[in-house]
Amino acid sequence: MASVTLQNVTKRFGNVIAVNQANLEIRDKEFIVLVGPSGCGKSTTLRMVAGLEEITEGNIYIGDTLVNDVPPKDRDIAMVFQNYALYPHMDVYNNMAFGLKLRKFPKAEIDKRVKEAARMLGIENLLDRKPKALSGGQRQRVAVGRAIVREPKVFLMDEPLSNLDAKLRVQMRAELSKLHARLQTTAIYVTHDQVEAMTMGDRIVVMKDGVIQQVGAPLEIYDHPVNMFVAGFIGTPPMNFLNVVLRREGDDYIVDGGSFKLTIDPERARQIKNLGEYVDKEVVLGIRPEDVDDAKLHPGDERNTVVATGDVTEPMGAETIVYFSKGEHQFQAKVDPHTEATDGQEHPVRFNMRKIHIFDKDTEQAVV
């Protein structure tokens, strides 16, 4: 097992900067997730660690070894790809054993490793099948098994679940997490799905336009996003952003949206130490849909209750997502499924002002 360190790593394709000055310390045995939209540089970063892409600038270490010029086969890593990349003419056993055969492992050791990996993944009864006779989930298990038998220092996974249906993705997420807990191997996992990132990662690396925006534990990033991009990317549905003016009325901080006024919880205001610098300035109020409640079902602080118009209602079973509008503002609320909010009708909603975020309108950075 080994740590992985990126020091000022940059990758250029001509004039395009795919990854820009990436600095990252991945601890031994850590499961870290690189997440971001398409084109943010996450797969390129993974491929540089694997040695499949040359680094333009910077250094990559696996353990204490500088691997900039080390070929992929000598980096002691195993990669699981999005498209499985199984050999169609080989059965499952030989697909899993192929890498070990190339390295001249003894037959007994190969047999032991393949059967142990198959047992772990629940594919013992599939060893004599060809890939065309397998489902998508079974093929993915074989691809993971092929990596496991290598017993590498680092697992690299590039969107391995994106070709699976929604139910199977949930199942495989749990299986990969259990597998990592059992193997205790350093793992770097790339995904565009923030739900995968939140549920699987010990830490998450959020990327945008080739730049690492924030690194932290899932709940740390969810509760304390450093900017509007991270705040809007992590969380389902995404955080609401409302353009408001911050005002001071007596001891209270007020956000004035024109068609409504809300009072920031005093404790939350104290936590935002630089809040006073933004009085009488335009700021962005961030609040998650789960912190906007149905005031009819759960009445509370009337100062922070707004009567808004329901535009679209999306029943989800355990909860209902309602798209509201108030004046020039639109926002989403995640409410009790028994809500009486209906399309085209006004309905009272209550903002939990203990959970709000304030962002600088120009820089989009969080005010802290």
C-alpha positions as CSV (number, residue, x, y, z in Angstrom):
1,M,0.0,0.0,0.0
2,A,1.2,3.5,-0.5
3,S,0.3,7.2,-0.4
4,V,0.0,9.3,-3.6
5,T,1.3,12.9,-3.8
6,L,0.7,15.4,-6.5
7,Q,3.0,18.5,-6.4
8,N,2.1,21.4,-8.7
9,V,0.9,19.0,-11.4
10,T,-0.1,20.6,-14.7
11,K,-1.2,19.0,-18.0
12,R,-1.5,20.9,-21.2
13,F,-2.9,19.8,-24.5
14,G,-1.6,22.4,-26.9
15,N,-3.0,25.7,-25.6
16,V,-5.6,24.0,-23.4
17,I,-4.8,23.6,-19.7
18,A,-6.6,20.4,-18.7
19,V,-5.1,20.3,-15.1
20,N,-3.7,23.4,-13.5
21,Q,-1.2,23.3,-10.6
22,A,-2.8,20.4,-8.8
23,N,-1.6,19.8,-5.3
24,L,-2.9,16.8,-3.4
25,E,-1.9,14.4,-0.6
26,I,-3.6,11.0,-0.7
27,R,-3.0,9.1,2.4
28,D,-2.1,5.4,2.5
29,K,-5.3,3.2,2.5
30,E,-7.5,6.2,1.8
31,F,-10.5,6.1,-0.6
32,I,-10.5,9.5,-2.3
33,V,-12.9,10.6,-4.9
34,L,-12.3,13.1,-7.7
35,V,-15.6,14.7,-8.7
36,G,-16.6,17.4,-11.1
37,P,-18.5,18.1,-14.4
38,S,-17.3,16.7,-17.7
39,G,-14.0,18.4,-18.8
40,C,-12.9,19.4,-15.3
41,G,-9.7,17.4,-15.5
42,K,-10.5,14.5,-13.1
43,S,-9.9,11.7,-15.6
44,T,-6.7,13.4,-16.9
45,T,-5.4,13.6,-13.3
46,L,-6.1,9.9,-12.8
47,R,-4.4,9.0,-16.1
48,M,-1.3,11.0,-15.1
49,V,-1.1,9.0,-11.8
50,A,-1.4,5.8,-13.9
51,G,1.3,7.0,-16.3
52,L,-1.1,7.0,-19.3
53,E,-0.7,10.7,-19.8
54,E,2.7,12.6,-19.5
55,I,2.9,15.4,-17.0
56,T,3.6,18.8,-18.5
57,E,4.9,20.2,-15.2
58,G,5.1,19.1,-11.6
59,N,5.8,15.8,-9.8
60,I,3.8,12.7,-8.8
61,Y,5.0,10.4,-6.0
62,I,3.7,6.9,-5.2
63,G,4.9,6.3,-1.7
64,D,8.4,7.9,-1.7
65,T,9.1,7.1,-5.3
66,L,9.0,9.8,-8.0
67,V,7.1,8.2,-10.9
68,N,7.2,11.0,-13.5
69,D,9.3,8.8,-15.8
70,V,8.3,5.4,-14.6
71,P,6.2,3.4,-17.2
72,P,2.7,2.3,-16.2
73,K,3.6,-1.3,-15.8
74,D,6.2,-0.5,-13.2
75,R,4.0,1.8,-11.0
76,D,2.3,-1.1,-9.2
77,I,-1.1,0.3,-9.8
78,A,-4.3,-1.3,-11.2
79,M,-6.9,0.5,-13.2
80,V,-10.7,-0.1,-13.6
81,F,-12.1,1.6,-16.7
82,Q,-15.6,2.8,-17.5
83,N,-16.0,0.3,-20.4
84,Y,-14.7,-2.8,-18.5
85,A,-12.1,-3.6,-21.3
86,L,-12.5,-7.4,-21.0
87,Y,-11.0,-9.7,-23.6
88,P,-14.1,-11.1,-25.4
89,H,-12.4,-14.4,-26.5
90,M,-11.3,-15.3,-22.9
91,D,-13.5,-16.6,-20.1
92,V,-13.8,-14.8,-16.8
93,Y,-11.0,-16.9,-15.1
94,N,-8.5,-16.0,-17.9
95,N,-9.5,-12.4,-18.0
96,M,-8.7,-12.1,-14.3
97,A,-5.5,-14.2,-14.6
98,F,-4.1,-12.6,-17.7
99,G,-2.1,-9.8,-16.0
100,L,-0.5,-12.3,-13.6
101,K,0.4,-14.7,-16.4
102,L,2.2,-11.8,-18.2
103,R,4.2,-11.3,-15.0
104,K,5.1,-15.1,-14.9
105,F,3.4,-15.8,-11.6
106,P,3.3,-19.5,-10.7
107,K,0.1,-21.3,-11.7
108,A,-0.8,-22.1,-8.1
109,E,-0.5,-18.5,-7.0
110,I,-2.6,-17.3,-10.0
111,D,-5.3,-19.9,-9.2
112,K,-5.3,-18.9,-5.5
113,R,-5.6,-15.2,-6.3
114,V,-8.3,-15.5,-9.0
115,K,-10.5,-17.8,-6.9
116,E,-10.1,-15.6,-3.8
117,A,-11.1,-12.5,-5.7
118,A,-14.0,-14.3,-7.4
119,R,-15.2,-15.4,-3.9
120,M,-15.0,-11.8,-2.6
121,L,-17.0,-10.5,-5.6
122,G,-19.6,-13.3,-5.7
123,I,-18.6,-14.5,-9.2
124,E,-17.3,-17.9,-8.5
125,N,-20.0,-19.5,-10.6
126,L,-19.1,-17.3,-13.6
127,L,-15.4,-18.2,-14.1
128,D,-16.0,-20.3,-17.2
129,R,-18.2,-17.8,-19.0
130,K,-17.2,-15.4,-21.7
131,P,-17.9,-11.7,-21.3
132,K,-20.8,-11.7,-23.8
133,A,-22.7,-14.1,-21.5
134,L,-22.5,-11.7,-18.5
135,S,-24.7,-8.8,-17.5
136,G,-23.3,-5.3,-17.0
137,G,-22.9,-5.7,-13.3
138,Q,-21.2,-9.0,-13.7
139,R,-18.7,-7.6,-16.2
140,Q,-18.0,-4.8,-13.8
141,R,-17.2,-7.3,-11.1
142,V,-14.8,-9.1,-13.4
143,A,-13.0,-5.9,-14.2
144,V,-12.7,-5.1,-10.5
145,G,-11.5,-8.7,-9.9
146,R,-8.8,-8.4,-12.5
147,A,-7.5,-5.4,-10.6
148,I,-7.8,-7.1,-7.2
149,V,-5.7,-10.1,-8.2
150,R,-2.8,-7.8,-9.0
151,E,-2.7,-6.7,-5.3
152,P,-1.4,-3.3,-6.3
153,K,-0.3,-0.4,-4.2
154,V,-3.0,1.8,-5.6
155,F,-6.4,1.2,-7.3
156,L,-7.4,3.7,-9.9
157,M,-11.1,3.7,-11.0
158,D,-12.4,5.9,-13.8
159,E,-16.2,6.2,-13.6
160,P,-16.5,2.4,-13.3
161,L,-20.3,2.4,-12.6
162,S,-21.5,4.9,-15.2
163,N,-22.7,2.2,-17.6
164,L,-24.9,0.5,-15.1
165,D,-28.5,1.2,-14.4
166,A,-29.5,3.2,-11.3
167,K,-30.4,0.3,-9.1
168,L,-27.2,-1.6,-9.9
169,R,-25.1,1.5,-9.4
170,V,-26.4,1.8,-5.8
171,Q,-25.7,-1.9,-5.2
172,M,-22.2,-1.7,-6.7
173,R,-21.4,1.5,-4.7
174,A,-22.0,-0.4,-1.5
175,E,-20.0,-3.4,-2.7
176,L,-17.0,-1.3,-3.7
177,S,-17.0,0.4,-0.3
178,K,-17.1,-2.9,1.5
179,L,-14.4,-4.2,-0.7
180,H,-12.1,-1.3,0.1
181,A,-12.7,-1.7,3.8
182,R,-11.7,-5.4,3.4
183,L,-8.6,-4.8,1.2
184,Q,-7.4,-1.6,2.9
185,T,-5.8,-0.4,-0.4
186,T,-5.3,3.2,-1.4
187,A,-8.0,4.0,-4.0
188,I,-8.5,7.0,-6.3
189,Y,-12.0,7.0,-7.8
190,V,-13.2,9.4,-10.5
191,T,-16.9,10.2,-11.0
192,H,-19.2,13.0,-12.2
193,D,-21.9,11.8,-9.8
194,Q,-21.8,13.7,-6.6
195,V,-24.0,11.1,-4.8
196,E,-21.3,8.5,-5.5
197,A,-18.7,10.9,-4.2
198,M,-20.6,11.6,-1.0
199,T,-21.4,8.0,-0.2
200,M,-18.1,6.4,-1.1
201,G,-15.2,8.8,-0.4
202,D,-13.2,9.2,2.8
203,R,-12.4,12.6,1.2
204,I,-13.7,14.3,-1.9
205,V,-11.7,16.4,-4.3
206,V,-14.0,18.8,-6.2
207,M,-12.6,20.0,-9.5
208,K,-13.6,22.7,-12.0
209,D,-11.8,23.8,-15.2
210,G,-8.7,21.8,-14.3
211,V,-8.4,23.5,-10.8
212,I,-9.0,21.8,-7.5
213,Q,-11.6,23.8,-5.7
214,Q,-11.9,22.1,-2.4
215,V,-10.7,18.9,-0.6
216,G,-12.4,17.5,2.5
217,A,-14.6,14.9,4.1
218,P,-18.0,14.6,2.5
219,L,-19.9,16.4,5.3
220,E,-17.2,19.0,5.6
221,I,-17.7,20.0,2.0
222,Y,-21.5,19.8,2.2
223,D,-21.6,22.0,5.4
224,H,-18.8,24.3,4.5
225,P,-18.4,24.8,0.8
226,V,-15.7,27.3,-0.1
227,N,-17.5,28.8,-3.1
228,M,-20.7,28.8,-5.1
229,F,-19.5,26.2,-7.5
230,V,-18.8,23.6,-4.7
231,A,-22.0,24.6,-2.9
232,G,-24.1,24.1,-6.1
233,F,-22.3,20.9,-7.2
234,I,-22.5,19.0,-3.9
235,G,-26.1,18.3,-2.8
236,T,-29.3,17.0,-4.4
237,P,-31.2,19.1,-5.4
238,P,-28.5,21.8,-5.7
239,M,-28.3,24.7,-3.3
240,N,-30.6,27.7,-4.0
241,F,-28.8,31.0,-4.7
242,L,-30.7,34.3,-4.2
243,N,-29.4,37.7,-4.9
244,V,-30.1,39.9,-1.8
245,V,-28.8,43.0,0.0
246,L,-27.4,42.5,3.5
247,R,-28.7,45.0,6.0
248,R,-28.3,45.7,9.7
249,E,-31.4,46.4,11.8
250,G,-30.5,46.8,15.5
251,D,-28.6,43.7,16.5
252,D,-30.0,41.6,13.6
253,Y,-28.6,41.0,10.2
254,I,-31.3,41.0,7.5
255,V,-31.2,39.8,3.9
256,D,-33.4,41.9,1.7
257,G,-34.6,40.2,-1.4
258,G,-37.0,43.0,-2.4
259,S,-40.1,40.9,-2.3
260,F,-39.1,39.4,1.1
261,K,-36.9,40.0,4.1
262,L,-35.3,37.3,6.2
263,T,-33.4,37.5,9.6
264,I,-30.2,35.6,9.9
265,D,-30.0,33.5,13.0
266,P,-27.8,35.3,15.6
267,E,-25.6,32.3,16.2
268,R,-25.1,31.8,12.4
269,A,-24.3,35.5,12.0
270,R,-21.6,35.2,14.7
271,Q,-20.0,32.2,12.9
272,I,-19.6,34.3,9.7
273,K,-16.9,36.6,11.2
274,N,-16.6,38.9,8.1
275,L,-20.4,39.4,7.7
276,G,-20.2,43.0,8.9
277,E,-18.0,44.0,6.0
278,Y,-20.9,43.3,3.6
279,V,-23.7,45.4,5.2
280,D,-25.6,47.4,2.6
281,K,-23.9,45.4,-0.2
282,E,-25.3,42.9,-2.6
283,V,-24.5,39.4,-1.6
284,V,-25.7,35.9,-2.6
285,L,-27.8,34.0,-0.1
286,G,-27.3,30.2,-0.3
287,I,-29.7,27.8,1.3
288,R,-30.3,24.1,0.5
289,P,-33.7,22.9,-0.5
290,E,-33.9,20.7,2.6
291,D,-33.6,23.8,4.7
292,V,-36.7,25.4,3.1
293,D,-39.7,23.8,4.9
294,D,-43.5,23.8,4.5
295,A,-44.7,26.4,7.0
296,K,-48.2,24.9,7.1
297,L,-47.0,21.5,8.1
298,H,-44.2,22.8,10.3
299,P,-44.9,26.3,11.5
300,G,-42.2,28.3,13.2
301,D,-40.4,31.6,13.1
302,E,-42.8,33.9,11.2
303,R,-40.1,36.4,10.5
304,N,-38.5,33.8,8.2
305,T,-41.7,32.7,6.5
306,V,-42.4,33.7,2.9
307,V,-45.5,33.2,0.9
308,A,-44.3,32.1,-2.5
309,T,-46.0,30.7,-5.6
310,G,-45.6,27.0,-6.4
311,D,-44.5,26.6,-10.0
312,V,-43.8,22.8,-10.3
313,T,-44.3,20.0,-7.9
314,E,-42.3,16.8,-8.1
315,P,-43.5,14.0,-5.8
316,M,-40.6,11.7,-5.0
317,G,-42.3,9.3,-2.6
318,A,-40.5,10.0,0.7
319,E,-40.3,13.7,-0.1
320,T,-41.6,16.2,-2.6
321,I,-39.6,18.8,-4.5
322,V,-41.4,22.1,-5.1
323,Y,-40.1,24.8,-7.3
324,F,-41.3,28.2,-5.9
325,S,-41.0,31.7,-7.2
326,K,-41.2,35.0,-5.2
327,G,-40.8,38.2,-7.1
328,E,-37.7,37.8,-9.2
329,H,-36.4,34.9,-7.2
330,Q,-36.8,31.2,-7.9
331,F,-35.9,28.4,-5.4
332,Q,-36.5,24.8,-4.6
333,A,-37.8,23.3,-1.4
334,K,-37.6,19.6,-0.3
335,V,-40.7,19.2,1.8
336,D,-42.9,16.5,3.4
337,P,-44.8,14.4,0.8
338,H,-48.1,15.4,2.4
339,T,-47.6,19.1,1.5
340,E,-50.6,20.9,0.1
341,A,-48.4,23.1,-2.1
342,T,-49.8,22.9,-5.7
343,D,-48.8,24.4,-9.0
344,G,-49.9,28.0,-9.5
345,Q,-51.0,28.5,-5.9
346,E,-49.4,30.6,-3.1
347,H,-48.0,28.6,-0.2
348,P,-46.1,29.6,3.0
349,V,-42.5,28.3,3.3
350,R,-40.1,28.8,6.2
351,F,-36.3,29.3,5.7
352,N,-34.0,27.8,8.3
353,M,-31.7,30.8,8.7
354,R,-29.4,28.8,10.9
355,K,-28.2,26.8,7.8
356,I,-27.7,29.7,5.4
357,H,-24.5,30.6,3.5
358,I,-23.4,34.0,2.3
359,F,-21.3,34.4,-0.8
360,D,-19.4,37.4,-2.2
361,K,-21.3,38.4,-5.4
362,D,-18.2,39.3,-7.3
363,T,-15.8,36.5,-6.3
364,E,-18.4,33.8,-5.6
365,Q,-16.3,32.8,-2.6
366,A,-18.0,32.0,0.7
367,V,-18.0,34.8,3.3
368,V,-16.5,33.2,6.5
